[in-house]
Structure formats: C-alpha cells, structure tokens
Amino acid sequence: MQFLTIRKGTAIFFLVAVIGIVLAAGWWLLKAGETVVFNETAGSPPREIHMVTGEFMATLPNGKKIEAYRWDPGTIFMEKGEKVRLIIYGVNGKEHPFSIENTSIKGTVKKGEETAVDLSFDKEGTYRLICHVHPDKEHHGPMIAYIVVD
C-alpha cells in the first residue's frame, strides 16, 4: 500500500498559490465592470454642467401661499483642478444675483437667459452657490447649491 506524502514546504507553496489566484480573480471580477465616464485631457474643452432656477409653490390649509426658489441640481461634484463650465438657465424668478462662497466668483442669472460660469478649484471642500435675493426662508429660500470638490 502506497501513501501520498507532501512536504510541509510544498503544501505551503500550493496554499499561497491558490490564495493568490483567488485574490487575483476576485480583483479582476470587481474591476471588470468599471468604465471611465469622463477623462479630461490636455486641450479638451471643460466639462459642462447644466443647472436651472426653479420655484416650488404650495397653499397651506389656511389658504396662505408659500414658495421657495431652488437651484437644480442642488449639488454638483467635480475633481480638484478640473475645469468645469457651469451653465445656469433662468426659468423661475426675474433674476438671481449670486456668489460662490469663499471665492471671488459672482454673477446674475436672468429669466429666459443662460449664464455661464467657469469653475476650477485648487482646494477640496464644499463651496456654496448662494442667491442673494433668496438667502433664507423669509426670502423664499434658502436658494443654495453645493459644489463638492474631491
């Protein structure tokens, strides 16, 4: 009767090899579905993000009308150093003078017009796009959008 004998070193080698193959297969399976959606190259135009001004209106049970103005989308995401052209179309409200907190960027969005704002941030963080006509609840706001820079 013959017995199969495996040395300790050989067993460890095969165990490490199997673990390595399993880890490589798992990594490949997890990465297989990834697709680069946007990849900025030198000389390419900035990525465009479109935003609109919007208004919500409702009537309370006592008959009082309430309204609120918003930026839509309310949050945009960009990479640190990325060049973005934010194009804001005025749909509701006569005009919305705005500024981006902690920057020198400011402008005005007028009803029926587009306002283009070129953005690029060197610091990560969250920057608020604030409408000065609707800064709080008392002025039908707050009309604030968030620019998240990673």
Phi and psi restraints in degrees (value plus and minus 20) as a CYANA .aco file:
   2 GLN   PHI    -125.8   -85.8
   2 GLN   PSI     121.8   161.8
   3 PHE   PHI    -134.6   -94.6
   3 PHE   PSI     124.1   164.1
   4 LEU   PHI    -107.3   -67.3
   4 LEU   PSI     105.0   145.0
   5 THR   PHI    -137.8   -97.8
   5 THR   PSI     115.2   155.2
   6 ILE   PHI    -142.5  -102.5
   6 ILE   PSI     112.2   152.2
   7 ARG   PHI     -94.5   -54.5
   7 ARG   PSI     134.6   174.6
   8 LYS   PHI     -78.7   -38.7
   8 LYS   PSI     -64.0   -24.0
   9 GLY   PHI     -83.3   -43.3
   9 GLY   PSI     -59.1   -19.1
  10 THR   PHI     -87.3   -47.3
  10 THR   PSI     -61.5   -21.5
  11 ALA   PHI     -82.9   -42.9
  11 ALA   PSI     -63.1   -23.1
  12 ILE   PHI     -84.8   -44.8
  12 ILE   PSI     -61.3   -21.3
  13 PHE   PHI     -79.6   -39.6
  13 PHE   PSI     -68.4   -28.4
  14 PHE   PHI     -85.4   -45.4
  14 PHE   PSI     -57.6   -17.6
  15 LEU   PHI     -83.2   -43.2
  15 LEU   PSI     -65.4   -25.4
  16 VAL   PHI     -84.4   -44.4
  16 VAL   PSI     -59.8   -19.8
  17 ALA   PHI     -83.5   -43.5
  17 ALA   PSI     -63.5   -23.5
  18 VAL   PHI     -84.7   -44.7
  18 VAL   PSI     -64.4   -24.4
  19 ILE   PHI     -80.8   -40.8
  19 ILE   PSI     -63.0   -23.0
  20 GLY   PHI     -81.1   -41.1
  20 GLY   PSI     -63.0   -23.0
  21 ILE   PHI     -85.2   -45.2
  21 ILE   PSI     -62.1   -22.1
  22 VAL   PHI     -83.6   -43.6
  22 VAL   PSI     -64.1   -24.1
  23 LEU   PHI     -84.3   -44.3
  23 LEU   PSI     -62.8   -22.8
  24 ALA   PHI     -83.1   -43.1
  24 ALA   PSI     -61.8   -21.8
  25 ALA   PHI     -85.3   -45.3
  25 ALA   PSI     -62.5   -22.5
  26 GLY   PHI     -81.9   -41.9
  26 GLY   PSI     -63.6   -23.6
  27 TRP   PHI     -82.2   -42.2
  27 TRP   PSI     -64.9   -24.9
  28 TRP   PHI     -82.9   -42.9
  28 TRP   PSI     -62.6   -22.6
  29 LEU   PHI     -84.5   -44.5
  29 LEU   PSI     -58.7   -18.7
  30 LEU   PHI     -91.1   -51.1
  30 LEU   PSI     -53.6   -13.6
  31 LYS   PHI    -104.8   -64.8
  31 LYS   PSI     -35.2     4.8
  32 ALA   PHI     -82.5   -42.5
  32 ALA   PSI     -51.6   -11.6
  33 GLY   PHI    -108.5   -68.5
  33 GLY   PSI     -22.1    17.9
  34 GLU   PHI     -96.8   -56.8
  34 GLU   PSI     118.9   158.9
  35 THR   PHI    -156.9  -116.9
  35 THR   PSI     116.1   156.1
  36 VAL   PHI     -96.6   -56.6
  36 VAL   PSI      98.9   138.9
  37 VAL   PHI    -107.6   -67.6
  37 VAL   PSI     -58.2   -18.2
  38 PHE   PHI    -161.7  -121.7
  38 PHE   PSI     107.3   147.3
  39 ASN   PHI    -158.2  -118.2
  39 ASN   PSI      85.1   125.1
  40 GLU   PHI     -91.9   -51.9
  40 GLU   PSI     109.8   149.8
  41 THR   PHI    -134.8   -94.8
  41 THR   PSI     136.9   176.9
  42 ALA   PHI     -77.7   -37.7
  42 ALA   PSI     113.9   153.9
  43 GLY   PHI      64.0   104.0
  43 GLY   PSI     -26.5    13.5
  44 SER   PHI     -98.5   -58.5
  44 SER   PSI     132.4   172.4
  45 PRO   PHI     -85.2   -45.2
  45 PRO   PSI     136.3   176.3
  46 PRO   PHI     -85.6   -45.6
  46 PRO   PSI     134.2   174.2
  47 ARG   PHI     -88.6   -48.6
  47 ARG   PSI     117.6   157.6
  48 GLU   PHI    -118.8   -78.8
  48 GLU   PSI     114.5   154.5
  49 ILE   PHI    -143.5  -103.5
  49 ILE   PSI     108.2   148.2
  50 HIS   PHI    -122.3   -82.3
  50 HIS   PSI     118.3   158.3
  51 MET   PHI    -156.8  -116.8
  51 MET   PSI     133.5   173.5
  52 VAL   PHI    -151.5  -111.5
  52 VAL   PSI     140.5   180.5
  53 THR   PHI    -112.4   -72.4
  53 THR   PSI     119.8   159.8
  54 GLY   PHI    -156.8  -116.8
  54 GLY   PSI     141.0   181.0
  55 GLU   PHI    -154.5  -114.5
  55 GLU   PSI     115.5   155.5
  56 PHE   PHI    -132.1   -92.1
  56 PHE   PSI     116.8   156.8
  57 MET   PHI    -152.6  -112.6
  57 MET   PSI     124.3   164.3
  58 ALA   PHI    -169.8  -129.8
  58 ALA   PSI     141.0   181.0
  59 THR   PHI    -136.9   -96.9
  59 THR   PSI     107.1   147.1
  60 LEU   PHI     -95.3   -55.3
  60 LEU   PSI     143.0   183.0
  61 PRO   PHI     -76.2   -36.2
  61 PRO   PSI     -48.0    -8.0
  62 ASN   PHI    -103.8   -63.8
  62 ASN   PSI     -16.6    23.4
  63 GLY   PHI      74.3   114.3
  63 GLY   PSI     -30.5     9.5
  64 LYS   PHI     -90.7   -50.7
  64 LYS   PSI     114.9   154.9
  65 LYS   PHI    -112.7   -72.7
  65 LYS   PSI     116.9   156.9
  66 ILE   PHI    -144.9  -104.9
  66 ILE   PSI     133.7   173.7
  67 GLU   PHI    -167.9  -127.9
  67 GLU   PSI     139.0   179.0
  68 ALA   PHI    -166.6  -126.6
  68 ALA   PSI     119.4   159.4
  69 TYR   PHI    -122.1   -82.1
  69 TYR   PSI     124.8   164.8
  70 ARG   PHI    -161.5  -121.5
  70 ARG   PSI     136.8   176.8
  71 TRP   PHI    -111.5   -71.5
  71 TRP   PSI     121.1   161.1
  72 ASP   PHI    -154.1  -114.1
  72 ASP   PSI      98.4   138.4
  73 PRO   PHI     -94.2   -54.2
  73 PRO   PSI     136.3   176.3
  74 GLY   PHI    -102.0   -62.0
  74 GLY   PSI     -34.8     5.2
  75 THR   PHI    -161.0  -121.0
  75 THR   PSI     113.3   153.3
  76 ILE   PHI    -145.2  -105.2
  76 ILE   PSI     132.8   172.8
  77 PHE   PHI    -140.5  -100.5
  77 PHE   PSI     119.0   159.0
  78 MET   PHI    -169.1  -129.1
  78 MET   PSI     142.3   182.3
  79 GLU   PHI    -107.9   -67.9
  79 GLU   PSI     132.4   172.4
  80 LYS   PHI     -80.3   -40.3
  80 LYS   PSI     108.7   148.7
  81 GLY   PHI      64.5   104.5
  81 GLY   PSI     -29.3    10.7
  82 GLU   PHI     -90.5   -50.5
  82 GLU   PSI     124.2   164.2
  83 LYS   PHI    -117.8   -77.8
  83 LYS   PSI     102.7   142.7
  84 VAL   PHI    -149.2  -109.2
  84 VAL   PSI     119.4   159.4
  85 ARG   PHI    -127.7   -87.7
  85 ARG   PSI      91.7   131.7
  86 LEU   PHI    -109.6   -69.6
  86 LEU   PSI      99.3   139.3
  87 ILE   PHI    -131.6   -91.6
  87 ILE   PSI      94.4   134.4
  88 ILE   PHI    -128.9   -88.9
  88 ILE   PSI     103.9   143.9
  89 TYR   PHI    -123.6   -83.6
  89 TYR   PSI     106.7   146.7
  90 GLY   PHI    -100.9   -60.9
  90 GLY   PSI      92.3   132.3
  91 VAL   PHI    -126.1   -86.1
  91 VAL   PSI     -72.4   -32.4
  92 ASN   PHI    -134.4   -94.4
  92 ASN   PSI     127.8   167.8
  93 GLY   PHI      65.7   105.7
  93 GLY   PSI     123.2   163.2
  94 LYS   PHI     -83.5   -43.5
  94 LYS   PSI     -71.7   -31.7
  95 GLU   PHI    -176.6  -136.6
  95 GLU   PSI     135.1   175.1
  96 HIS   PHI    -153.8  -113.8
  96 HIS   PSI      70.6   110.6
  97 PRO   PHI     -89.0   -49.0
  97 PRO   PSI     115.6   155.6
  98 PHE   PHI    -159.0  -119.0
  98 PHE   PSI     145.6   185.6
  99 SER   PHI    -166.4  -126.4
  99 SER   PSI     139.7   179.7
 100 ILE   PHI    -126.9   -86.9
 100 ILE   PSI      98.4   138.4
 101 GLU   PHI     -71.7   -31.7
 101 GLU   PSI     118.3   158.3
 102 ASN   PHI      44.8    84.8
 102 ASN   PSI       2.8    42.8
 103 THR   PHI    -157.4  -117.4
 103 THR   PSI     155.3   195.3
 104 SER   PHI    -117.8   -77.8
 104 SER   PSI      -9.9    30.1
 105 ILE   PHI     -98.3   -58.3
 105 ILE   PSI     107.6   147.6
 106 LYS   PHI    -172.5  -132.5
 106 LYS   PSI     143.0   183.0
 107 GLY   PHI    -198.7  -158.7
 107 GLY   PSI    -190.4  -150.4
 108 THR   PHI    -159.9  -119.9
 108 THR   PSI     112.6   152.6
 109 VAL   PHI    -122.1   -82.1
 109 VAL   PSI     106.6   146.6
 110 LYS   PHI    -131.8   -91.8
 110 LYS   PSI     127.3   167.3
 111 LYS   PHI     -76.4   -36.4
 111 LYS   PSI     110.0   150.0
 112 GLY   PHI      61.1   101.1
 112 GLY   PSI     -16.3    23.7
 113 GLU   PHI    -144.8  -104.8
 113 GLU   PSI     137.3   177.3
 114 GLU   PHI    -122.2   -82.2
 114 GLU   PSI     119.9   159.9
 115 THR   PHI    -139.9   -99.9
 115 THR   PSI     103.9   143.9
 116 ALA   PHI    -122.7   -82.7
 116 ALA   PSI     114.1   154.1
 117 VAL   PHI    -148.8  -108.8
 117 VAL   PSI     101.5   141.5
 118 ASP   PHI    -106.1   -66.1
 118 ASP   PSI     109.3   149.3
 119 LEU   PHI    -143.1  -103.1
 119 LEU   PSI     123.8   163.8
 120 SER   PHI    -183.0  -143.0
 120 SER   PSI     106.6   146.6
 121 PHE   PHI    -139.0   -99.0
 121 PHE   PSI     115.3   155.3
 122 ASP   PHI    -111.1   -71.1
 122 ASP   PSI     -33.3     6.7
 123 LYS   PHI    -138.4   -98.4
 123 LYS   PSI     117.9   157.9
 124 GLU   PHI     -90.4   -50.4
 124 GLU   PSI     134.3   174.3
 125 GLY   PHI     128.2   168.2
 125 GLY   PSI    -192.5  -152.5
 126 THR   PHI    -134.7   -94.7
 126 THR   PSI     104.5   144.5
 127 TYR   PHI    -131.7   -91.7
 127 TYR   PSI     115.7   155.7
 128 ARG   PHI    -118.3   -78.3
 128 ARG   PSI     109.8   149.8
 129 LEU   PHI    -114.0   -74.0
 129 LEU   PSI      91.1   131.1
 130 ILE   PHI    -135.8   -95.8
 130 ILE   PSI     107.1   147.1
 131 CYS   PHI    -103.7   -63.7
 131 CYS   PSI     107.9   147.9
 132 HIS   PHI     -99.5   -59.5
 132 HIS   PSI     -36.1     3.9
 133 VAL   PHI    -101.9   -61.9
 133 VAL   PSI     -50.5   -10.5
 134 HIS   PHI    -145.3  -105.3
 134 HIS   PSI      40.6    80.6
 135 PRO   PHI    -100.3   -60.3
 135 PRO   PSI     -37.9     2.1
 136 ASP   PHI    -171.0  -131.0
 136 ASP   PSI     159.2   199.2
 137 LYS   PHI     -80.6   -40.6
 137 LYS   PSI     -56.7   -16.7
 138 GLU   PHI     -85.5   -45.5
 138 GLU   PSI     -39.9     0.1
 139 HIS   PHI    -135.4   -95.4
 139 HIS   PSI      11.7    51.7
 140 HIS   PHI      43.0    83.0
 140 HIS   PSI      19.6    59.6
 141 GLY   PHI    -150.1  -110.1
 141 GLY   PSI    -173.0  -133.0
 142 PRO   PHI     -98.8   -58.8
 142 PRO   PSI     115.8   155.8
 143 MET   PHI    -117.5   -77.5
 143 MET   PSI      66.3   106.3
 144 ILE   PHI    -151.8  -111.8
 144 ILE   PSI     112.3   152.3
 145 ALA   PHI    -133.9   -93.9
 145 ALA   PSI     137.0   177.0
 146 TYR   PHI    -135.0   -95.0
 146 TYR   PSI     110.8   150.8
 147 ILE   PHI    -128.3   -88.3
 147 ILE   PSI      91.2   131.2
 148 VAL   PHI    -119.7   -79.7
 148 VAL   PSI      99.5   139.5
 149 VAL   PHI    -129.8   -89.8
 149 VAL   PSI      99.5   139.5
